[in-house]
Amino acid sequence: MVQNARFAMAFNIGKTNEERIEAFTTYQKAFGAVKISESTAPGGGDIHIVMEIDGMRILLGPGGKVEKTTENAMCCEYHFDSEKDLTKAYEILSAEALSCSLEGPFPWAQLLGLVVDKFGVCWALYFNK
């Protein structure tokens, strides 16, 4: 049995199991996400995937897609040690994204990738030397 953290995040991803599986695969490629568990309620139904990205557990559960916007109430930040790794994650997340931009330099980031991915999750990808 997976022990729940006191604080966790949940991404409400799409209306189908295939969308949640695709979201996990995308985050696995972009960030090295690890699947902790995958389950459905007794009798089947919606898949719920618990994954971990750098020690943070995130539930991928059922939900609707958001409209194209950069004004999401929540944005996930990820800080990279190399520009190459940021570029790789940006390319993966920006495929079919609702919006994306790659900018910089800024005082707070040499390179900044802003993406609202096709699942409606907002990402701020940072690289500093």
Secondary structure, DSSP 8 states (H G I E B T S, - for coil): -----SS-EEEE--SSHHHHHHHHHHHHHHH--EEEEEE--TT--S-EEEEEETTEEEEEE------S-S--S--EEEEES-HHHHHHHHHHHHTT-SEEEEE---SS-SEEEEEE-TTS-EEEEEE--
